[in-house]
Amino acid sequence: MERHELDLISRLAGNHDELRHLWGRHQGFEAHLSRLDGVHHPSEAERREIGKLKRMKLRGKFRMQAILDAHRDA
């Protein structure tokens, strides 16, 4: 995410429960993916988990972006 988006998230998260929840999940997915990226030869199960985590992270990012866009337009 870009710096201005991170700044907006930190400003809004204190008063926006959904954004705070999404941001926490996003960070958790990022940490989990970082650990899995360290595996040199991931098993089939690990590859499926990586794909699932990436999709969940992306869905959350789209929702966060929608929230940020709504606050920018307000």
Secondary structure, 3 states (H helix, E strand, C coil): CCHHHHHHHHHHHCCCHHHHHHHHHHHHHHHHHHHHHCCCCCCHHHHHHHHHHHHHHHHHHHHHHHHHHHHHHC
